[in-house]
Amino acid sequence: MTPDEILQALYDETLVGNAPAVLELTNQGLHLGMGPETMLFDALIPSLEEVGARFERGDFFVPEMLIAGRAMAGSMEVLRPLLAETGAQTVGTFVMGTVKGDVHDIGKNLVNIMLEGAGFNVIDLGVQVAPEKFVEAIVEHKPDIVGFSAFLTTTMPMFKANMNALQKAGLRDDVIVMVGGAPVTPEYADAVGADGYAADASATVKKAKELISRRRGAPVPV
């Protein structure tokens, strides 16, 4: 296969979530001497963007997004260390976790894959993340954004507890706070003092880019 054929096949196979094919094509591309950033920016990211667009139109649903995301994640396992070596520019750093008391992570994991696919450096703290653990991660990683995820209405009050912990640690103004999860609404996000809310993984990527650009005083990326 030529490099152009590999890029097209990577795009197509990621779109349908064919993980073994995506991994094989990634290795083929590297064997041919293709740059990891070429495969990421010319095939994988555009494919995930198309997945997001189809989800927004109602042509794709969560299962399709998940399998496409997993297909890309397999390729990223191979490309990530190589991208680090090339010093590929990241959009920003995003610390993510499901709040204390909540063990749901499918939505969070999907958001992480989409963010990583869009060029973010994602630090996933996992589930049942206590406020002090978020604080420690912000001090250590100095992220642009921290994301709190909740699936249960009973754990949503942890958003406020986390915000209070950031305030107490003197970190609130240093980081953009985004919240999300099935029961969360824009009104609730405003009520707890978050900077942003997104209803799904695709919207999270757009909102995250918008919030970072606004903070940096740069034009909002399309």
C-alpha positions as a printed NumPy array, in Angstrom:
array([[  0.   ,   0.   ,   0.   ],
       [  1.108,   3.555,  -0.651],
       [  1.162,   6.131,   2.175],
       [ -1.966,   7.767,   0.732],
       [ -3.762,   4.418,   0.653],
       [ -2.751,   3.765,   4.249],
       [ -4.11 ,   7.157,   5.353],
       [ -7.418,   6.514,   3.581],
       [ -7.683,   3.012,   5.037],
       [ -6.848,   4.309,   8.536],
       [ -9.631,   6.869,   8.201],
       [-12.145,   4.281,   6.937],
       [-11.292,   1.53 ,   9.424],
       [-11.307,   3.928,  12.408],
       [-14.728,   5.168,  11.308],
       [-16.174,   1.641,  11.449],
       [-14.218,   0.714,  14.586],
       [-12.087,  -2.056,  13.088],
       [ -9.4  ,  -2.08 ,  15.798],
       [ -7.206,  -4.921,  14.42 ],
       [ -7.093,  -3.278,  10.98 ],
       [ -6.294,   0.159,  12.463],
       [ -3.416,  -1.292,  14.471],
       [ -2.081,  -3.237,  11.477],
       [ -2.281,  -0.14 ,   9.234],
       [ -0.515,   1.962,  11.883],
       [  2.366,  -0.515,  11.965],
       [  2.432,  -0.707,   8.161],
       [  2.63 ,   3.083,   7.968],
       [  5.528,   3.212,  10.427],
       [  7.277,   0.422,   8.495],
       [  6.994,   2.581,   5.357],
       [  8.584,   5.47 ,   7.22 ],
       [  5.403,   7.532,   7.621],
       [  5.518,  10.06 ,  10.453],
       [  3.281,   9.36 ,  13.465],
       [  1.929,  12.922,  13.342],
       [  0.924,  12.396,   9.677],
       [ -1.189,   9.369,  10.586],
       [ -2.662,  11.167,  13.592],
       [ -3.519,  14.495,  11.975],
       [ -4.31 ,  13.318,   8.432],
       [ -6.322,  10.171,   9.213],
       [ -7.121,   9.344,  12.841],
       [ -8.25 ,  12.763,  14.086],
       [-10.32 ,  13.538,  10.945],
       [-11.978,  10.122,  11.287],
       [-12.909,  10.727,  14.94 ],
       [-14.167,  14.199,  14.011],
       [-16.43 ,  12.541,  11.446],
       [-17.588,  10.083,  14.132],
       [-18.476,  13.077,  16.328],
       [-20.306,  14.799,  13.471],
       [-22.332,  11.66 ,  12.732],
       [-23.178,  11.353,  16.43 ],
       [-24.437,  14.947,  16.465],
       [-26.59 ,  14.262,  13.376],
       [-28.049,  11.151,  14.981],
       [-26.429,   8.82 ,  12.418],
       [-24.116,   7.305,  15.059],
       [-24.884,   6.395,  18.656],
       [-22.755,   5.741,  21.757],
       [-21.767,   2.149,  20.735],
       [-20.423,   3.357,  17.366],
       [-18.509,   6.147,  19.085],
       [-17.052,   3.699,  21.592],
       [-15.81 ,   1.171,  19.041],
       [-14.325,   3.914,  16.848],
       [-12.665,   5.406,  19.912],
       [-11.276,   2.034,  20.956],
       [ -9.941,   1.414,  17.454],
       [ -8.116,   4.723,  17.59 ],
       [ -6.911,   4.061,  21.159],
       [ -5.082,   0.941,  19.945],
       [ -3.241,   2.979,  17.351],
       [ -2.459,   5.682,  19.916],
       [ -0.741,   3.099,  22.141],
       [  1.805,   2.689,  19.348],
       [  1.962,   6.33 ,  18.251],
       [  1.967,   8.093,  21.638],
       [  5.634,   7.422,  22.551],
       [  6.714,   8.3  ,  19.008],
       [  4.724,  11.542,  19.076],
       [  6.374,  12.424,  22.398],
       [  9.767,  11.971,  20.726],
       [  8.845,  14.286,  17.847],
       [  7.625,  16.926,  20.311],
       [  4.218,  17.115,  18.628],
       [  2.326,  20.124,  19.911],
       [ -0.571,  19.364,  22.236],
       [ -3.698,  21.514,  22.399],
       [ -3.559,  21.48 ,  26.192],
       [ -3.552,  19.244,  29.257],
       [ -6.827,  17.851,  30.623],
       [ -7.109,  16.149,  34.019],
       [-10.224,  13.967,  34.154],
       [-11.927,  11.87 ,  36.802],
       [-15.243,  10.43 ,  37.936],
       [-16.144,  12.012,  41.279],
       [-16.014,  10.322,  44.688],
       [-18.879,   7.88 ,  45.241],
       [-19.316,   7.156,  41.53 ],
       [-17.767,   4.197,  39.68 ],
       [-19.176,   4.832,  36.182],
       [-16.517,   5.38 ,  33.57 ],
       [-17.814,   4.525,  30.073],
       [-18.744,   8.135,  29.317],
       [-15.539,   9.45 ,  30.867],
       [-13.405,   6.996,  28.894],
       [-15.104,   7.966,  25.649],
       [-14.507,  11.653,  26.378],
       [-10.838,  10.89 ,  27.109],
       [-10.406,   9.086,  23.788],
       [-12.024,  11.949,  21.875],
       [ -9.9  ,  14.533,  23.708],
       [ -6.725,  12.584,  23.059],
       [ -7.722,  12.203,  19.43 ],
       [ -8.147,  15.98 ,  19.226],
       [ -4.583,  16.527,  20.447],
       [ -5.036,  16.917,  24.212],
       [ -2.703,  15.389,  26.764],
       [ -5.201,  13.55 ,  29.002],
       [ -4.463,  12.512,  32.58 ],
       [ -7.178,  10.104,  33.713],
       [ -7.504,   9.807,  37.495],
       [-10.077,   6.998,  37.191],
       [-13.234,   6.649,  39.286],
       [-14.107,   7.457,  42.896],
       [-11.756,  10.45 ,  42.783],
       [-11.74 ,  12.392,  46.047],
       [-11.449,  16.211,  46.025],
       [ -7.928,  16.081,  47.475],
       [ -6.824,  13.781,  44.639],
       [ -8.024,  16.325,  42.067],
       [ -6.1  ,  19.014,  43.965],
       [ -2.917,  16.887,  43.986],
       [ -3.223,  16.209,  40.244],
       [ -3.656,  19.909,  39.455],
       [ -0.585,  20.804,  41.509],
       [  1.442,  18.042,  39.841],
       [  0.341,  18.348,  36.203],
       [ -0.683,  22.037,  35.985],
       [ -3.475,  21.261,  33.495],
       [ -5.381,  23.777,  31.422],
       [ -8.653,  22.039,  32.279],
       [ -9.94 ,  19.719,  34.996],
       [-13.045,  17.655,  34.263],
       [-15.442,  16.252,  36.853],
       [-17.71 ,  13.436,  35.652],
       [-20.799,  12.108,  37.471],
       [-23.334,   9.53 ,  36.329],
       [-25.502,   9.434,  39.45 ],
       [-27.643,  12.297,  40.722],
       [-26.5  ,  11.317,  44.232],
       [-22.854,  12.073,  43.382],
       [-23.435,  15.388,  41.584],
       [-23.018,  17.367,  44.857],
       [-19.357,  16.279,  44.737],
       [-18.889,  18.894,  42.004],
       [-19.399,  21.579,  44.628],
       [-17.154,  19.777,  47.122],
       [-14.428,  19.639,  44.457],
       [-14.856,  23.328,  43.65 ],
       [-14.564,  24.174,  47.351],
       [-11.381,  22.089,  47.578],
       [ -9.853,  23.96 ,  44.609],
       [-10.83 ,  27.277,  46.184],
       [ -9.335,  26.297,  49.533],
       [ -6.092,  25.208,  47.862],
       [ -5.888,  28.526,  45.996],
       [ -6.101,  26.771,  42.633],
       [ -9.53 ,  27.788,  41.386],
       [ -8.279,  30.628,  39.193],
       [ -5.436,  28.531,  37.771],
       [ -7.58 ,  25.987,  35.952],
       [-10.679,  25.788,  33.756],
       [-13.334,  23.528,  35.296],
       [-15.636,  21.437,  33.096],
       [-18.382,  19.13 ,  34.339],
       [-20.47 ,  16.479,  32.637],
       [-22.345,  13.207,  32.908],
       [-25.797,  11.851,  32.177],
       [-27.804,  13.762,  34.828],
       [-25.842,  17.027,  34.583],
       [-27.43 ,  20.122,  33.017],
       [-25.961,  23.488,  31.962],
       [-27.953,  25.064,  34.8  ],
       [-26.385,  22.731,  37.359],
       [-22.917,  23.464,  35.956],
       [-23.563,  27.189,  36.412],
       [-24.918,  26.626,  39.909],
       [-21.731,  24.899,  41.09 ],
       [-19.529,  27.537,  39.453],
       [-18.037,  25.463,  36.626],
       [-16.618,  27.205,  33.56 ],
       [-18.108,  24.799,  31.069],
       [-20.493,  21.907,  30.502],
       [-20.823,  19.46 ,  27.631],
       [-23.548,  16.925,  26.958],
       [-21.357,  14.368,  25.162],
       [-17.81 ,  13.526,  24.114],
       [-17.919,  15.406,  20.827],
       [-19.271,  18.551,  22.498],
       [-16.608,  18.272,  25.225],
       [-13.808,  18.561,  22.671],
       [-15.361,  21.652,  21.071],
       [-16.07 ,  23.325,  24.411],
       [-12.604,  22.521,  25.774],
       [-10.907,  24.086,  22.745],
       [-13.169,  27.12 ,  22.974],
       [-12.479,  27.65 ,  26.698],
       [ -8.703,  27.292,  26.266],
       [ -8.659,  29.724,  23.324],
       [-10.71 ,  32.23 ,  25.285],
       [ -8.353,  32.004,  28.255],
       [ -5.294,  32.393,  26.043],
       [ -6.897,  35.243,  24.117],
       [ -6.466,  33.353,  20.851],
       [ -8.976,  32.856,  18.013],
       [-11.384,  30.003,  18.706],
       [-10.431,  26.954,  16.56 ],
       [-13.113,  25.614,  14.26 ]])
